[in-house]
Amino acid sequence: MPETEHTYKNDTSQNDICGNDTCRNAVAIITARGGSKRIPRKNIRDFCGRPILSYSIRAALESGVFDEVMVSTDDPEIARIAEKWGAAVPFFRSGDTAGDYASTDDVILEVLREYEKRGVRFRRFCCIYPTAPFLTADRLREAMALLDTAESVMPVVAFSYPPQRGLIVEHGRVRRKYPQYQNTRSQDLEKMYHDCGQFYACRTDAFLRDGTTDVEDLVPVYLSDLEVQDIDTEEDWEIAELKYRRLHPTDSAGI
C-alpha cells in the first residue's frame, strides 16, 4: 500500500521510536488465531457470503490510513484467506501468543517487535478484531485522526439499560446489586458505556511505555447500537447476520 501522508500533532517521540529503522505512520493489526472455542473456526466462518475476517480487512484497506494491513495468526488457513482478501501475513504468531491466555496486548507487542526485527517501526497502530463486520472505514479514519491529540482511542456504546439497576442472584434469590439506586430516575443516573470489542487505536510510544492500549489518555469513539453486535454464541451469529442484511441490503455479501 502507498504510504499515507498525515501531519501528526504532539508526536514528539517519533525519532525515539524509529531510531535508525524505517519509520512508517500506521499499521492495522488484525488478530485472528485459529483456536476459537465457543464458535469453531469463528474467525474465518462464512458471514453473509464471505469469511467474517474479510470485513475487518476491507474496512482497514478502504480507510486509507494504514501503511500496512496485516493479520496476526498462527493458522495457515487463516493466513491464506487473509492474503486472498488483501492483508499481509509477514510472520506467524509464536506459541506464547496463540494460546487461550494470551492477551490482546501480548499479541500487539509481539507484532511490533517482529516488525522491529525487520527494521520497520510504526508510529501508530490500530488493533482490529476479526469478527467486526459492522466496522467501517469511516470509524477507523475517525479513530486514527483522534490520535493527533490523544494517546489511545476506544470505541464505546452506551448501555441500553442502566447498569446501576442490575440484579444478581444469591442462593436462588434476586437481589439488587446497587440498592441505593432503586428509586433513582433513569434520567438521573450517570450514563455508562462499554467497550464495543471492535478495535483499539494507539500511539506506539504510549503503548510501549505502559504495555497496554488502556492508557490514561484514552478517548472514545461513540458508536450506536446499530454498529455493535457481540458475536460469542451461535445465537449472536444469527442475530448479527440478520442485522447486517437489514443494514446492507445492497452489499453483495448480504445477498
WOJOVEN-V554692 format. One record per residue. RES is the residue in three letters. PSI is psi in whole degrees, 0 to 359 (NA if undefined). D_CENTER is the distance of its C-alpha to the mean C-alpha in Angstrom with 1 decimal. Layout:
res = {RES & RES}
psi = {PSI & PSI}
d_center = {D_CENTER & D_CENTER}
//
This chain:
res = {MET & PRO & GLU & THR & GLU & HIS & THR & TYR & LYS & ASN & ASP & THR & SER & GLN & ASN & ASP & ILE & CYS & GLY & ASN & ASP & THR & CYS & ARG & ASN & ALA & VAL & ALA & ILE & ILE & THR & ALA & ARG & GLY & GLY & SER & LYS & ARG & ILE & PRO & ARG & LYS & ASN & ILE & ARG & ASP & PHE & CYS & GLY & ARG & PRO & ILE & LEU & SER & TYR & SER & ILE & ARG & ALA & ALA & LEU & GLU & SER & GLY & VAL & PHE & ASP & GLU & VAL & MET & VAL & SER & THR & ASP & ASP & PRO & GLU & ILE & ALA & ARG & ILE & ALA & GLU & LYS & TRP & GLY & ALA & ALA & VAL & PRO & PHE & PHE & ARG & SER & GLY & ASP & THR & ALA & GLY & ASP & TYR & ALA & SER & THR & ASP & ASP & VAL & ILE & LEU & GLU & VAL & LEU & ARG & GLU & TYR & GLU & LYS & ARG & GLY & VAL & ARG & PHE & ARG & ARG & PHE & CYS & CYS & ILE & TYR & PRO & THR & ALA & PRO & PHE & LEU & THR & ALA & ASP & ARG & LEU & ARG & GLU & ALA & MET & ALA & LEU & LEU & ASP & THR & ALA & GLU & SER & VAL & MET & PRO & VAL & VAL & ALA & PHE & SER & TYR & PRO & PRO & GLN & ARG & GLY & LEU & ILE & VAL & GLU & HIS & GLY & ARG & VAL & ARG & ARG & LYS & TYR & PRO & GLN & TYR & GLN & ASN & THR & ARG & SER & GLN & ASP & LEU & GLU & LYS & MET & TYR & HIS & ASP & CYS & GLY & GLN & PHE & TYR & ALA & CYS & ARG & THR & ASP & ALA & PHE & LEU & ARG & ASP & GLY & THR & THR & ASP & VAL & GLU & ASP & LEU & VAL & PRO & VAL & TYR & LEU & SER & ASP & LEU & GLU & VAL & GLN & ASP & ILE & ASP & THR & GLU & GLU & ASP & TRP & GLU & ILE & ALA & GLU & LEU & LYS & TYR & ARG & ARG & LEU & HIS & PRO & THR & ASP & SER & ALA & GLY & ILE}
psi = {146 & 146 & 133 & 154 & 117 & 153 & 117 & 117 & 149 & 16 & 66 & 349 & 13 & 316 & 322 & 322 & 316 & 327 & 232 & 3 & 164 & 127 & 124 & 163 & 306 & 148 & 140 & 123 & 107 & 118 & 119 & 79 & 166 & 345 & 44 & 140 & 306 & 324 & 101 & 137 & 33 & 319 & 345 & 13 & 148 & 128 & 108 & 38 & 352 & 166 & 136 & 328 & 327 & 334 & 318 & 319 & 314 & 315 & 317 & 316 & 317 & 337 & 327 & 13 & 3 & 136 & 330 & 138 & 112 & 157 & 128 & 114 & 162 & 4 & 121 & 323 & 318 & 319 & 317 & 315 & 320 & 314 & 324 & 324 & 7 & 2 & 159 & 146 & 79 & 344 & 164 & 158 & 153 & 168 & 330 & 326 & 3 & 354 & 176 & 338 & 3 & 137 & 165 & 320 & 323 & 318 & 315 & 313 & 317 & 317 & 312 & 319 & 323 & 321 & 321 & 320 & 334 & 9 & 22 & 133 & 150 & 137 & 327 & 159 & 162 & 117 & 120 & 135 & 149 & 348 & 61 & 65 & 345 & 358 & 139 & 159 & 323 & 318 & 323 & 319 & 318 & 314 & 315 & 327 & 327 & 339 & 354 & 329 & 0 & 162 & 333 & 153 & 137 & 132 & 134 & 158 & 144 & 143 & 136 & 339 & 137 & 121 & 334 & 344 & 15 & 151 & 151 & 163 & 120 & 120 & 39 & 7 & 139 & 133 & 148 & 128 & 322 & 77 & 338 & 343 & 10 & 320 & 11 & 134 & 144 & 320 & 346 & 354 & 145 & 133 & 133 & 153 & 163 & 158 & 134 & 343 & 37 & 312 & 165 & 125 & 140 & 151 & 137 & 321 & 320 & 320 & 315 & 330 & 315 & 347 & 17 & 158 & 347 & 62 & 173 & 320 & 66 & 124 & 157 & 155 & 122 & 122 & 155 & 166 & 331 & 340 & 0 & 137 & 118 & 140 & 79 & 345 & 169 & 322 & 318 & 317 & 314 & 317 & 317 & 318 & 318 & 317 & 316 & 315 & 326 & 321 & 334 & 63 & 338 & 356 & 129 & 332 & 346 & 2 & NA}
d_center = {20.7 & 22.8 & 21.9 & 20.5 & 22.8 & 21.7 & 23.7 & 21.8 & 23.3 & 23.8 & 22.5 & 25.7 & 24.5 & 23.7 & 26.9 & 26.3 & 23.0 & 24.4 & 27.9 & 29.7 & 26.7 & 25.4 & 23.0 & 20.3 & 18.3 & 14.6 & 12.7 & 9.5 & 8.6 & 7.6 & 8.4 & 11.1 & 14.0 & 17.1 & 18.1 & 16.4 & 19.1 & 19.1 & 18.6 & 20.1 & 18.5 & 15.7 & 13.3 & 16.2 & 18.0 & 19.5 & 17.9 & 20.4 & 21.9 & 19.5 & 17.0 & 13.8 & 12.0 & 13.9 & 12.2 & 8.9 & 11.5 & 13.7 & 11.5 & 10.8 & 14.5 & 15.8 & 14.3 & 16.7 & 15.2 & 14.4 & 17.3 & 15.7 & 13.0 & 13.0 & 12.2 & 12.7 & 14.9 & 18.2 & 19.4 & 21.7 & 21.3 & 17.5 & 18.3 & 21.0 & 19.0 & 16.2 & 19.1 & 20.8 & 18.1 & 18.1 & 15.6 & 17.2 & 17.5 & 19.7 & 19.9 & 19.1 & 17.7 & 20.4 & 21.6 & 20.4 & 16.7 & 17.2 & 18.6 & 17.8 & 17.8 & 15.7 & 12.9 & 9.4 & 11.5 & 14.2 & 12.3 & 11.3 & 14.9 & 16.4 & 14.8 & 16.1 & 19.4 & 19.9 & 19.6 & 22.0 & 24.4 & 24.5 & 25.3 & 22.2 & 20.1 & 17.4 & 17.7 & 14.0 & 10.7 & 7.2 & 5.0 & 3.2 & 4.3 & 7.8 & 8.9 & 7.7 & 11.2 & 11.4 & 9.0 & 11.6 & 12.6 & 14.2 & 11.2 & 9.8 & 13.4 & 13.7 & 11.0 & 12.4 & 15.9 & 15.4 & 15.3 & 18.9 & 19.9 & 17.3 & 15.8 & 12.3 & 10.3 & 8.4 & 8.5 & 11.3 & 13.8 & 17.4 & 18.9 & 21.2 & 23.8 & 24.7 & 23.7 & 27.0 & 28.7 & 27.1 & 29.5 & 30.0 & 32.5 & 34.9 & 37.7 & 37.4 & 37.6 & 35.2 & 34.6 & 32.9 & 30.3 & 31.2 & 34.7 & 35.2 & 33.2 & 35.2 & 37.2 & 34.8 & 34.1 & 30.5 & 30.6 & 31.7 & 28.8 & 26.1 & 23.0 & 20.1 & 16.3 & 13.6 & 9.8 & 8.4 & 5.9 & 3.6 & 1.8 & 4.9 & 7.9 & 11.0 & 14.5 & 15.6 & 18.8 & 17.3 & 15.0 & 18.1 & 20.2 & 18.5 & 16.7 & 13.5 & 11.0 & 12.7 & 15.7 & 18.5 & 17.8 & 14.5 & 14.5 & 13.0 & 12.1 & 14.0 & 13.2 & 16.0 & 16.5 & 16.8 & 13.2 & 11.9 & 12.9 & 12.4 & 13.3 & 15.0 & 18.6 & 20.8 & 21.5 & 17.9 & 17.8 & 21.1 & 20.1 & 16.9 & 19.2 & 21.8 & 19.6 & 18.3 & 21.9 & 23.1 & 20.7 & 21.1 & 24.7 & 25.3 & 22.3 & 24.0 & 21.3 & 22.2 & 25.8}
//
